[in-house]
Amino acid sequence: MNALKNLLSPLSANTSPIHDTLKLVVIGGTVETARRASVSAWNGFVDSFFLTAHFSQEDYPYDWLMHWLSKQPAWGRSREFDITTRTVSRHGMTQKTSGDLEDDEEEEIALGNRKQRKVAIIPSVDTTHTIYYRGHWLRITRTKRFQDYGSCGEIKISVVARNNDILKKLVLEAKRDYEKDAVHRVHIFMADTAYCCWRWNGARQKRPMSSIVLEPGVKDMILADCKDFLESEDWYAERGIPFRRGYLLHGVPGSGKTSLIHSLAGELGLDIYVVSLSSKGMSDDTLSKLMGNVPSRCILLLEDLDAAFTRGVSRDESSTGAPTKSTAANAKEKEETKDDSASTLSLSGLLNSLDGVAAAEGRLLFATTNHIERLDPALSRPGRMDVWINFKNATKWQAEGIFQCFFPAKKAATAPSESDTSKEATGTIASQSNLAAPKRKKGSQILHSLSEDEITVLAKRFADAIPNDEFSVASLQGYLLKNKTRPRECVEEAPAWVIQERETRAKLKKEKEEREAKEKKEREEKAKAEREEEAAKKKEEKVAAETSEAAEARSKATDATQPASTGTTSESGAASDNLSSSTADAESVTDDSSSKSNAAEVAQTGGDEKWVAVESTATDATPSL
């Protein structure tokens, strides 16, 4: 106490104002230093226990957490929330929380074929929510930041823990839960040329491989080759081969090329990344950046490769890269009328993006084309397109398989009704294994009472009625879709449908030929008119040239005769000036006539008199000059 009194005694003593000011400065500095030290110590203490994780909407963990949070009861009991009917996440899965508004009389409301809208509760942005998870309190904040191309969501999770094991467990659990519910969907991404990035375009229901009917062995070969490639990364690395695989699907339109890719993506559990080479803003640099950002395990799809590149951008037969004359003319014409937003992609840029140094590895490249003959050999060579698959029109074997796919046997169709009956009798709960599958209302499945043997016979008859390699798979599916509830009538009416299709094709072919003939005639008439116009123009130019030449000749002749006339007049004037200056005009006319007569006399007499007369005239004319 004595020491404290001794320390404070100078402060209480009567001192000057300067001393008081110094005392206040010392006290204030000491207090501020203590405050800062305590705040720093407290922040260090808190940071040693608090863990914070950030998740951006541009990456997959954000979707995992949003899907996981939508199932938490505390998420639906938020004190600040938005009510919305847009309950579908950006990956196509419905996010349903415990706070959603349910209508008990929803099934009794008849709205025709219009789908009922679900009303959901979603916690608001920029609010903090607390969730209890595995003995820890999680503080979750959902924010949104704005970028050049739009808004981007973010999630921040803070928890009091000594290490980050709790956050690791949370992310892994959310990932497993998300993948379990997303197993029935295929995600599709489209290339955004404006910002050189990939945009999610939607999630499609997986298509079973059994719905794809190809020639025997083709489907199994492609699936086995894809699986073998995805499992051979070490094998490629040991041999120094780029870990890439390319498939070229070519053939007639409507033969199932895109459907096969969709089914393979669902079977292999891969996402599809689609690139449109003819889109606006596509350039060599843009494509190179897009290819570099492709994930390692995905399907990269280049649709209608022949439509993106023509002979104008393909290399010539010697593969020197030099354009032909017509190519150069077309390129010049396109350059004059080029739009800044048009595609400027070149063939060399595409080749470098597919297997260049910066090209992505681990992806399955699928390219589709209807005209393989239009592709440059450098684009379709092995190493870029390793496997070629030719898709033709439907054969009888395919027609039979498609019919059996559309009309399954009785045991496959009646199985759901038997299971529903058993569930109603026992009161059991539905299996959890198919929760992610789309729910179907009663009556949405088409049931028929045909046995397996009868379906087989009808499929055989249908295949016999369909000509081999004449109709595409898409046309057969269209006919079966119109008769999806009439299997027997579908078979009976198949011959008439074939005749009708042939007549329609003949009619369309005739109309096409007439249209092409008309267009050809118009082109010929236009060319003829242009030739006539050009000939008339040349004729006019020739006449104008001849007229100008004649006028020039006349002007030259006039210029040649004008000096002689002038010289004669001058001589006469000189002579008249010597005679009399007062009557110059009259004498000039007289001398002109006399000079003409003298010239005639000189011409009759001979050369000597001629030279004498000229010399005399020149002498007389000299003084006048």
C-alpha positions as CSV (number, residue, x, y, z in Angstrom):
1,M,0.0,0.0,0.0
2,N,2.8,2.4,0.8
3,A,4.4,1.7,-2.5
4,L,1.1,2.4,-4.3
5,K,0.7,5.7,-2.4
6,N,4.2,6.7,-3.3
7,L,3.4,6.0,-6.9
8,L,0.2,8.0,-6.9
9,S,1.4,10.8,-4.7
10,P,3.0,12.8,-7.5
11,L,-0.2,12.7,-9.4
12,S,-2.2,14.2,-6.6
13,A,0.3,16.9,-5.8
14,N,-0.3,20.5,-7.0
15,T,1.7,20.8,-10.2
16,S,1.8,23.0,-13.2
17,P,-0.5,22.5,-16.3
18,I,2.4,21.0,-18.2
19,H,2.9,18.3,-15.6
20,D,-0.9,17.6,-15.7
21,T,-0.8,17.1,-19.4
22,L,2.1,14.7,-19.2
23,K,0.4,12.8,-16.6
24,L,-2.8,12.4,-18.8
25,V,-0.6,11.3,-21.7
26,V,1.1,8.6,-19.7
27,I,-2.1,7.3,-18.2
28,G,-3.9,7.3,-21.6
29,G,-1.0,5.5,-23.3
30,T,-0.9,2.9,-20.5
31,V,-4.6,2.2,-20.7
32,E,-4.6,1.9,-24.5
33,T,-1.6,-0.4,-24.5
34,A,-3.3,-2.6,-21.9
35,R,-6.5,-2.6,-24.0
36,R,-4.7,-3.6,-27.2
37,A,-2.7,-6.3,-25.4
38,S,-5.9,-7.7,-23.9
39,V,-7.8,-7.7,-27.2
40,S,-4.8,-9.4,-29.0
41,A,-4.6,-12.0,-26.3
42,W,-8.3,-12.7,-26.4
43,N,-8.3,-13.0,-30.2
44,G,-5.4,-15.3,-30.0
45,F,-7.2,-17.4,-27.4
46,V,-10.4,-17.5,-29.5
47,D,-8.6,-18.3,-32.7
48,S,-6.9,-21.2,-31.0
49,F,-10.4,-22.7,-30.5
50,F,-12.5,-21.4,-33.4
51,L,-12.3,-23.0,-36.8
52,T,-13.8,-21.3,-39.9
53,A,-14.3,-22.9,-43.3
54,H,-15.4,-21.1,-46.5
55,F,-17.3,-22.7,-49.4
56,S,-17.9,-21.1,-52.7
57,Q,-20.8,-21.8,-55.0
58,E,-18.4,-22.3,-57.9
59,D,-17.2,-25.6,-56.4
60,Y,-18.9,-28.9,-55.6
61,P,-18.6,-28.8,-51.7
62,Y,-21.1,-25.9,-51.7
63,D,-23.7,-28.1,-53.3
64,W,-22.9,-30.9,-50.9
65,L,-23.4,-28.7,-47.9
66,M,-26.6,-27.0,-49.2
67,H,-28.1,-30.4,-49.8
68,W,-27.1,-31.6,-46.3
69,L,-28.4,-28.4,-44.7
70,S,-31.7,-28.7,-46.4
71,K,-32.3,-32.0,-44.4
72,Q,-31.4,-30.5,-41.0
73,P,-34.4,-29.6,-38.8
74,A,-32.7,-26.5,-37.4
75,W,-32.3,-25.2,-40.9
76,G,-36.1,-25.3,-41.4
77,R,-36.7,-23.6,-38.0
78,S,-34.8,-20.5,-38.9
79,R,-35.9,-17.2,-37.3
80,E,-35.4,-15.2,-40.6
81,F,-36.3,-17.0,-43.8
82,D,-37.6,-16.6,-47.4
83,I,-40.8,-18.3,-48.6
84,T,-40.4,-19.5,-52.2
85,T,-41.7,-22.1,-54.6
86,R,-38.3,-22.5,-56.3
87,T,-37.1,-25.5,-54.3
88,V,-34.9,-27.1,-56.9
89,S,-31.1,-26.8,-56.4
90,R,-28.8,-25.9,-59.2
91,H,-28.0,-29.6,-59.7
92,G,-31.6,-30.6,-60.2
93,M,-32.3,-32.2,-56.8
94,T,-35.3,-31.1,-54.7
95,Q,-34.3,-29.5,-51.4
96,K,-37.0,-30.1,-48.9
97,T,-36.7,-28.9,-45.3
98,S,-38.6,-29.7,-42.2
99,G,-40.2,-26.2,-42.4
100,D,-41.8,-26.6,-45.8
101,L,-45.5,-25.9,-46.0
102,E,-47.5,-29.0,-46.7
103,D,-51.1,-29.0,-48.0
104,D,-53.1,-31.9,-46.7
105,E,-55.7,-31.4,-49.3
106,E,-53.2,-31.2,-52.2
107,E,-54.2,-34.6,-53.7
108,E,-57.8,-33.6,-53.7
109,I,-57.3,-30.5,-55.7
110,A,-57.8,-31.1,-59.4
111,L,-55.7,-28.9,-61.6
112,G,-55.7,-31.1,-64.7
113,N,-52.2,-31.9,-65.9
114,R,-50.7,-28.9,-64.1
115,K,-48.1,-29.8,-61.5
116,Q,-48.6,-28.8,-57.9
117,R,-46.2,-26.1,-56.7
118,K,-44.4,-26.8,-53.4
119,V,-44.0,-23.9,-51.0
120,A,-40.7,-24.1,-49.1
121,I,-38.9,-22.1,-46.4
122,I,-35.3,-21.2,-47.1
123,P,-33.1,-19.3,-44.5
124,S,-32.3,-15.8,-45.7
125,V,-28.9,-14.6,-46.9
126,D,-26.6,-12.7,-44.6
127,T,-28.0,-14.3,-41.5
128,T,-26.2,-16.6,-39.0
129,H,-27.8,-19.9,-38.1
130,T,-26.7,-22.3,-35.3
131,I,-26.9,-26.1,-35.8
132,Y,-25.8,-28.8,-33.3
133,Y,-23.7,-31.5,-34.9
134,R,-21.8,-34.3,-33.1
135,G,-21.4,-32.4,-29.9
136,H,-20.4,-29.1,-31.5
137,W,-22.3,-25.9,-32.2
138,L,-21.9,-24.8,-35.8
139,R,-22.4,-21.2,-36.7
140,I,-23.4,-21.1,-40.4
141,T,-23.6,-17.9,-42.4
142,R,-24.8,-17.8,-46.1
143,T,-23.7,-14.8,-48.1
144,K,-23.8,-13.7,-51.7
145,R,-21.2,-11.7,-53.6
146,F,-21.6,-10.1,-57.0
147,Q,-19.2,-10.7,-59.9
148,D,-19.0,-9.5,-63.5
149,Y,-21.2,-12.4,-64.8
150,G,-23.6,-12.5,-61.9
151,S,-23.9,-13.4,-58.2
152,C,-22.1,-16.1,-56.4
153,G,-23.2,-17.7,-53.1
154,E,-20.8,-18.5,-50.2
155,I,-21.2,-20.5,-47.0
156,K,-19.0,-19.8,-43.9
157,I,-19.1,-22.4,-41.1
158,S,-17.4,-21.6,-37.7
159,V,-17.0,-24.1,-34.8
160,V,-15.2,-24.2,-31.5
161,A,-12.8,-27.1,-31.7
162,R,-9.1,-27.9,-31.1
163,N,-8.6,-29.3,-34.6
164,N,-10.5,-29.4,-38.0
165,D,-11.6,-33.1,-37.8
166,I,-15.2,-32.1,-37.1
167,L,-15.3,-30.0,-40.3
168,K,-13.7,-32.9,-42.3
169,K,-16.3,-35.3,-41.0
170,L,-19.1,-32.8,-41.9
171,V,-17.9,-32.3,-45.5
172,L,-17.4,-36.1,-46.1
173,E,-20.9,-36.8,-44.7
174,A,-22.4,-34.2,-46.9
175,K,-20.6,-35.6,-49.9
176,R,-21.8,-39.1,-49.3
177,D,-25.4,-38.0,-48.7
178,Y,-25.3,-35.9,-51.9
179,E,-23.9,-38.6,-54.1
180,K,-26.4,-41.1,-52.7
181,D,-29.3,-38.9,-53.7
182,A,-27.7,-37.8,-57.0
183,V,-26.9,-41.3,-58.2
184,H,-29.9,-41.3,-60.6
185,R,-28.9,-38.1,-62.4
186,V,-26.4,-36.9,-65.0
187,H,-25.2,-33.4,-64.7
188,I,-24.6,-31.4,-67.9
189,F,-22.3,-28.4,-68.3
190,M,-22.1,-26.0,-71.2
191,A,-19.1,-23.9,-72.3
192,D,-19.5,-20.2,-71.6
193,T,-17.3,-18.4,-74.2
194,A,-17.8,-15.0,-72.7
195,Y,-16.0,-15.8,-69.5
196,C,-14.1,-19.0,-70.5
197,C,-15.8,-21.1,-67.9
198,W,-18.3,-23.9,-67.6
199,R,-21.9,-23.3,-66.7
200,W,-24.2,-25.9,-65.2
201,N,-27.1,-26.5,-67.7
202,G,-29.2,-29.0,-65.8
203,A,-29.4,-32.5,-64.4
204,R,-31.0,-35.2,-66.5
205,Q,-32.4,-38.5,-65.4
206,K,-30.1,-41.4,-66.1
207,R,-31.0,-43.5,-69.2
208,P,-30.5,-47.2,-68.7
209,M,-28.2,-49.0,-71.1
210,S,-30.9,-51.5,-71.8
211,S,-32.9,-48.8,-73.6
212,I,-30.0,-48.4,-76.2
213,V,-30.4,-51.0,-78.9
214,L,-27.4,-51.3,-81.2
215,E,-25.9,-54.1,-83.2
216,P,-24.8,-57.1,-81.1
217,G,-21.6,-56.5,-79.2
218,V,-21.2,-52.8,-80.0
219,K,-22.7,-51.4,-76.8
220,D,-20.8,-53.9,-74.6
221,M,-17.5,-53.1,-76.5
222,I,-17.8,-49.3,-75.9
223,L,-18.8,-49.7,-72.2
224,A,-15.9,-52.1,-71.6
225,D,-13.4,-49.9,-73.4
226,C,-14.5,-46.8,-71.3
227,K,-14.2,-48.7,-68.0
228,D,-10.8,-50.1,-69.0
229,F,-9.6,-46.6,-69.8
230,L,-10.7,-45.1,-66.5
231,E,-8.9,-47.8,-64.6
232,S,-5.6,-47.6,-66.6
233,E,-4.2,-44.3,-65.5
234,D,-1.0,-45.9,-64.0
235,W,-0.6,-48.0,-67.2
236,Y,-0.6,-44.9,-69.4
237,A,1.8,-43.1,-67.0
238,E,4.3,-45.9,-67.0
239,R,4.5,-45.9,-70.8
240,G,4.5,-42.1,-71.2
241,I,1.2,-42.1,-73.2
242,P,-1.2,-39.1,-72.6
243,F,-4.1,-40.3,-70.5
244,R,-6.8,-39.4,-73.1
245,R,-9.3,-41.4,-75.1
246,G,-11.3,-40.3,-78.1
247,Y,-14.4,-41.8,-79.7
248,L,-15.9,-40.7,-83.1
249,L,-19.5,-41.6,-83.5
250,H,-20.5,-41.1,-87.2
251,G,-23.5,-42.1,-89.2
252,V,-27.0,-41.2,-90.3
253,P,-29.0,-38.7,-88.2
254,G,-31.4,-40.1,-85.6
255,S,-29.4,-43.3,-85.1
256,G,-28.8,-43.0,-81.3
257,K,-25.4,-41.3,-81.1
258,T,-26.3,-38.8,-78.4
259,S,-28.5,-41.3,-76.5
260,L,-25.6,-43.7,-76.2
261,I,-23.4,-40.9,-74.7
262,H,-26.1,-40.1,-72.2
263,S,-26.4,-43.7,-71.2
264,L,-22.7,-44.2,-70.9
265,A,-22.5,-41.1,-68.6
266,G,-25.1,-42.6,-66.3
267,E,-23.5,-46.0,-66.3
268,L,-20.0,-44.7,-65.6
269,G,-21.2,-42.0,-63.1
270,L,-19.6,-39.1,-65.1
271,D,-20.7,-35.6,-65.9
272,I,-21.1,-34.4,-69.5
273,Y,-19.3,-31.2,-70.7
274,V,-20.6,-29.9,-74.0
275,V,-18.7,-27.7,-76.3
276,S,-20.3,-25.9,-79.3
277,L,-17.5,-25.1,-81.7
278,S,-19.7,-22.8,-83.8
279,S,-20.9,-20.6,-80.8
280,K,-20.3,-16.9,-80.8
281,G,-17.0,-15.8,-79.3
282,M,-15.3,-19.1,-79.8
283,S,-11.7,-18.7,-80.6
284,D,-8.4,-20.7,-80.3
285,D,-7.5,-19.1,-77.0
286,T,-11.1,-19.5,-75.5
287,L,-11.2,-23.2,-76.5
288,S,-7.7,-23.8,-75.0
289,K,-8.8,-22.3,-71.7
290,L,-12.0,-24.3,-71.6
291,M,-10.2,-27.6,-72.4
292,G,-7.7,-26.8,-69.7
293,N,-10.5,-26.4,-67.1
294,V,-12.2,-29.7,-67.9
295,P,-12.3,-32.1,-64.9
296,S,-10.2,-35.3,-65.0
297,R,-13.1,-37.7,-64.9
298,C,-15.9,-36.6,-67.3
299,I,-17.2,-36.9,-70.8
300,L,-16.3,-34.1,-73.2
301,L,-18.8,-33.9,-76.0
302,L,-18.2,-32.2,-79.4
303,E,-21.6,-32.4,-81.2
304,D,-21.9,-32.2,-85.0
305,L,-18.2,-31.8,-85.7
306,D,-18.8,-31.5,-89.5
307,A,-21.1,-28.5,-89.0
308,A,-18.4,-26.5,-87.2
309,F,-15.7,-27.0,-89.8
310,T,-16.0,-26.9,-93.6
311,R,-13.6,-27.3,-96.4
312,G,-12.8,-23.6,-96.0
313,V,-10.9,-24.2,-92.8
314,S,-9.6,-27.7,-93.5
315,R,-6.2,-28.4,-94.8
316,D,-5.6,-29.4,-98.4
317,E,-4.8,-32.9,-99.7
318,S,-1.1,-32.5,-99.1
319,S,-1.7,-31.3,-95.5
320,T,0.6,-28.3,-96.0
321,G,-1.9,-25.9,-94.4
322,A,-1.9,-23.7,-97.4
323,P,-5.4,-22.6,-98.4
324,T,-6.7,-23.0,-102.0
325,K,-7.8,-20.1,-104.2
326,S,-11.4,-20.6,-103.4
327,T,-10.6,-20.9,-99.7
328,A,-8.7,-17.7,-99.8
329,A,-11.5,-15.9,-101.6
330,N,-14.1,-17.2,-99.1
331,A,-11.9,-16.2,-96.2
332,K,-11.5,-12.7,-97.6
333,E,-15.2,-12.4,-98.1
334,K,-15.9,-13.6,-94.5
335,E,-13.2,-11.2,-93.2
336,E,-15.0,-8.3,-94.9
337,T,-18.4,-9.3,-93.4
338,K,-17.1,-10.7,-90.1
339,D,-18.9,-10.0,-86.9
340,D,-16.8,-9.4,-83.7
341,S,-18.9,-11.9,-81.8
342,A,-18.7,-14.7,-84.5
343,S,-16.6,-17.8,-84.1
344,T,-13.0,-17.4,-85.1
345,L,-11.9,-21.0,-84.2
346,S,-9.4,-22.6,-86.6
347,L,-8.6,-26.2,-87.2
348,S,-5.1,-25.9,-85.8
349,G,-6.5,-24.4,-82.6
350,L,-8.9,-27.3,-82.2
351,L,-6.1,-29.9,-82.8
352,N,-3.9,-28.2,-80.2
353,S,-6.7,-28.1,-77.7
354,L,-7.4,-31.8,-78.1
355,D,-3.9,-33.2,-77.6
356,G,-1.7,-30.2,-77.0
357,V,0.6,-29.6,-74.1
358,A,-2.1,-27.8,-72.1
359,A,-4.9,-30.3,-73.0
360,A,-6.7,-31.9,-70.1
361,E,-6.1,-35.6,-69.3
362,G,-8.3,-38.3,-67.8
363,R,-11.4,-37.3,-69.9
364,L,-13.4,-39.3,-72.4
365,L,-13.8,-37.4,-75.7
366,F,-16.9,-38.1,-77.7
367,A,-17.4,-36.4,-81.1
368,T,-20.5,-36.9,-83.3
369,T,-20.8,-36.2,-87.0
370,N,-23.2,-37.1,-89.8
371,H,-20.6,-36.7,-92.5
372,I,-17.3,-38.2,-91.7
373,E,-16.0,-37.6,-95.2
374,R,-16.0,-33.8,-94.5
375,L,-13.6,-34.1,-91.6
376,D,-9.9,-33.4,-92.0
377,P,-7.7,-36.6,-91.7
378,A,-5.7,-34.8,-89.0
379,L,-8.8,-34.5,-86.8
380,S,-9.9,-38.1,-87.1
381,R,-6.6,-39.8,-86.9
382,P,-5.8,-42.3,-84.1
383,G,-4.5,-40.5,-81.0
384,R,-7.3,-38.0,-81.3
385,M,-10.1,-40.3,-82.3
386,D,-9.1,-43.8,-81.2
387,V,-12.4,-45.6,-81.7
388,W,-14.7,-45.2,-84.7
389,I,-18.3,-46.4,-84.5
390,N,-20.6,-46.3,-87.5
391,F,-24.3,-45.8,-86.8
392,K,-26.6,-46.9,-89.6
393,N,-30.3,-47.2,-90.0
394,A,-32.2,-49.7,-87.9
395,T,-31.9,-53.3,-88.8
396,K,-34.5,-56.0,-88.1
397,W,-32.7,-57.1,-85.0
398,Q,-32.7,-53.5,-83.7
399,A,-36.4,-53.2,-84.5
400,E,-37.2,-56.3,-82.5
401,G,-35.2,-55.0,-79.6
402,I,-36.8,-51.6,-79.6
403,F,-40.3,-53.1,-79.6
404,Q,-39.4,-55.3,-76.6
405,C,-38.0,-52.2,-74.8
406,F,-41.3,-50.3,-75.4
407,F,-43.6,-53.2,-74.4
408,P,-42.1,-55.2,-71.5
409,A,-43.5,-58.6,-70.6
410,K,-46.3,-59.0,-68.1
411,K,-44.2,-60.0,-65.1
412,A,-42.1,-56.8,-65.3
413,A,-45.2,-54.6,-65.5
414,T,-47.2,-56.3,-62.7
415,A,-44.4,-56.4,-60.2
416,P,-45.1,-52.9,-58.8
417,S,-48.7,-53.6,-58.3
418,E,-47.9,-56.8,-56.4
419,S,-45.4,-55.0,-54.2
420,D,-47.9,-52.2,-53.5
421,T,-50.5,-54.8,-52.5
422,S,-48.1,-56.5,-50.1
423,K,-47.2,-53.1,-48.6
424,E,-50.8,-52.2,-48.0
425,A,-51.4,-55.6,-46.3
426,T,-48.4,-55.5,-44.0
427,G,-48.2,-51.7,-43.5
428,T,-44.4,-51.7,-44.1
429,I,-42.5,-48.6,-45.0
430,A,-41.1,-48.2,-48.5
431,S,-37.5,-49.1,-49.1
432,Q,-35.0,-46.3,-48.7
433,S,-32.9,-47.5,-51.6
434,N,-35.1,-45.8,-54.2
435,L,-35.8,-42.5,-52.5
436,A,-33.7,-40.6,-55.1
437,A,-35.7,-42.1,-58.0
438,P,-38.4,-39.8,-59.5
439,K,-41.8,-40.4,-58.0
440,R,-44.5,-41.5,-60.4
441,K,-48.2,-40.9,-59.9
442,K,-50.7,-43.7,-60.2
443,G,-51.6,-44.4,-63.8
444,S,-48.4,-42.9,-65.2
445,Q,-47.1,-46.4,-66.1
446,I,-48.6,-48.1,-69.0
447,L,-49.6,-51.6,-68.1
448,H,-50.8,-54.4,-70.4
449,S,-51.7,-58.0,-70.0
450,L,-49.4,-59.5,-72.7
451,S,-47.2,-62.4,-71.7
452,E,-43.6,-62.8,-72.4
453,D,-44.2,-65.3,-75.2
454,E,-46.8,-63.1,-76.9
455,I,-44.5,-60.1,-76.7
456,T,-41.7,-62.1,-78.3
457,V,-44.0,-63.1,-81.2
458,L,-45.3,-59.6,-81.7
459,A,-41.7,-58.2,-81.7
460,K,-40.7,-60.8,-84.3
461,R,-43.7,-59.8,-86.5
462,F,-42.9,-56.1,-86.1
463,A,-39.3,-56.8,-87.1
464,D,-40.4,-58.7,-90.2
465,A,-42.6,-55.7,-91.2
466,I,-39.8,-53.2,-91.0
467,P,-37.4,-53.2,-94.0
468,N,-33.7,-53.6,-93.2
469,D,-31.5,-50.5,-93.1
470,E,-34.2,-48.1,-94.4
471,F,-35.6,-46.3,-91.3
472,S,-33.7,-44.6,-88.5
473,V,-34.0,-45.6,-84.9
474,A,-35.6,-42.2,-84.1
475,S,-38.4,-42.8,-86.7
476,L,-39.2,-46.3,-85.2
477,Q,-39.3,-44.8,-81.7
478,G,-41.6,-42.1,-83.0
479,Y,-44.0,-44.7,-84.4
480,L,-43.9,-46.8,-81.2
481,L,-44.6,-43.7,-79.1
482,K,-47.8,-43.0,-81.0
483,N,-48.9,-46.6,-80.2
484,K,-47.5,-47.0,-76.7
485,T,-50.8,-48.4,-75.4
486,R,-51.6,-50.5,-78.5
487,P,-49.0,-53.2,-78.9
488,R,-51.2,-55.5,-81.1
489,E,-52.5,-52.7,-83.2
490,C,-49.0,-51.3,-83.6
491,V,-47.8,-54.6,-85.2
492,E,-50.9,-54.8,-87.4
493,E,-50.5,-51.3,-88.7
494,A,-46.7,-51.5,-89.2
495,P,-46.9,-52.4,-93.0
496,A,-49.3,-49.5,-93.7
497,W,-46.9,-47.2,-91.7
498,V,-44.0,-48.3,-93.9
499,I,-45.9,-47.6,-97.1
500,Q,-47.0,-44.2,-95.7
501,E,-43.4,-43.3,-94.7
502,R,-42.1,-44.3,-98.1
503,E,-44.8,-42.1,-99.8
504,T,-43.9,-39.3,-97.5
505,R,-40.2,-39.6,-98.2
506,A,-40.9,-39.8,-102.0
507,K,-43.1,-36.7,-101.7
508,L,-40.5,-34.8,-99.7
509,K,-37.7,-36.0,-102.1
510,K,-39.8,-34.8,-105.0
511,E,-40.5,-31.4,-103.4
512,K,-36.8,-31.1,-102.6
513,E,-35.8,-31.9,-106.2
514,E,-38.4,-29.4,-107.5
515,R,-37.1,-26.8,-105.0
516,E,-33.5,-27.5,-106.0
517,A,-34.5,-27.4,-109.7
518,K,-36.3,-24.1,-109.2
519,E,-33.3,-22.7,-107.3
520,K,-31.0,-23.9,-110.0
521,K,-33.1,-22.3,-112.7
522,E,-33.2,-19.1,-110.7
523,R,-29.4,-19.2,-110.4
524,E,-29.0,-19.9,-114.1
525,E,-31.4,-17.0,-115.0
526,K,-29.6,-14.8,-112.6
527,A,-26.2,-15.8,-114.0
528,K,-27.6,-15.3,-117.6
529,A,-28.9,-11.9,-116.7
530,E,-25.6,-11.0,-115.1
531,R,-23.8,-12.2,-118.3
532,E,-26.1,-10.1,-120.5
533,E,-25.7,-7.1,-118.3
534,E,-21.9,-7.6,-118.4
535,A,-22.0,-8.0,-122.2
536,A,-24.1,-4.8,-122.5
537,K,-21.8,-3.0,-120.2
538,K,-18.8,-4.1,-122.3
539,K,-20.6,-3.1,-125.5
540,E,-21.3,0.4,-124.1
541,E,-17.7,0.7,-122.9
542,K,-16.5,-0.3,-126.4
543,V,-18.9,2.2,-128.1
544,A,-17.7,4.9,-125.7
545,A,-14.1,4.0,-126.4
546,E,-14.7,4.2,-130.2
547,T,-16.5,7.5,-129.8
548,S,-13.7,8.9,-127.7
549,E,-11.1,7.7,-130.2
550,A,-13.0,9.3,-133.1
551,A,-13.4,12.6,-131.1
552,E,-9.7,12.5,-130.3
553,A,-8.9,11.9,-134.0
554,R,-11.0,14.8,-135.1
555,S,-9.4,17.0,-132.5
556,K,-6.0,16.1,-133.8
557,A,-7.0,16.8,-137.4
558,T,-8.4,20.2,-136.3
559,D,-5.2,21.0,-134.5
560,A,-3.2,20.0,-137.6
561,T,-5.1,22.2,-140.0
562,Q,-5.5,25.2,-137.8
563,P,-1.7,26.3,-137.8
564,A,-1.6,26.4,-141.7
565,S,-4.6,28.6,-142.0
566,T,-3.2,30.9,-139.4
567,G,0.2,31.2,-141.2
568,T,-1.5,32.1,-144.6
569,T,-3.6,34.8,-142.9
570,S,-0.5,36.2,-141.3
571,E,1.3,36.4,-144.7
572,S,-1.6,38.2,-146.3
573,G,-1.8,40.5,-143.4
574,A,1.8,41.4,-143.7
575,A,1.4,42.2,-147.3
576,S,-1.6,44.4,-146.7
577,D,0.2,46.2,-144.0
578,N,2.9,47.1,-146.5
579,L,0.3,48.5,-148.9
580,S,-1.9,50.4,-146.6
581,S,-2.7,50.4,-142.8
582,S,-6.1,52.2,-143.1
583,T,-7.7,49.4,-145.2
584,A,-6.2,46.3,-143.5
585,D,-9.3,44.1,-143.4
586,A,-10.2,44.6,-147.1
587,E,-6.7,44.1,-148.3
588,S,-6.4,41.0,-146.2
589,V,-9.3,39.4,-148.0
590,T,-7.9,40.4,-151.4
591,D,-4.5,39.0,-150.6
592,D,-6.0,35.8,-149.4
593,S,-7.7,35.2,-152.8
594,S,-4.6,36.2,-154.7
595,S,-2.4,33.9,-152.6
596,K,-4.6,31.0,-153.5
597,S,-4.4,31.8,-157.2
598,N,-0.6,32.1,-156.9
599,A,-0.4,28.8,-155.2
600,A,-2.3,27.2,-158.1
601,E,0.0,28.8,-160.7
602,V,3.1,27.6,-158.8
603,A,1.7,24.1,-158.8
604,Q,1.4,24.2,-162.6
605,T,4.8,25.8,-163.5
606,G,7.2,23.5,-161.7
607,G,9.6,23.1,-158.8
608,D,12.0,26.0,-159.4
609,E,9.2,28.6,-159.5
610,K,7.7,27.0,-156.5
611,W,10.8,27.4,-154.4
612,V,11.3,31.0,-155.6
613,A,7.7,31.9,-154.7
614,V,8.0,30.3,-151.2
615,E,11.3,32.0,-150.5
616,S,9.7,35.3,-151.6
617,T,6.8,34.8,-149.4
618,A,8.8,33.9,-146.3
619,T,11.0,37.0,-146.9
620,D,7.9,39.2,-147.1
621,A,6.4,37.7,-144.0
622,T,9.6,38.1,-141.9
623,P,9.1,41.8,-141.1
624,S,5.6,41.2,-139.8
625,L,7.1,38.8,-137.2
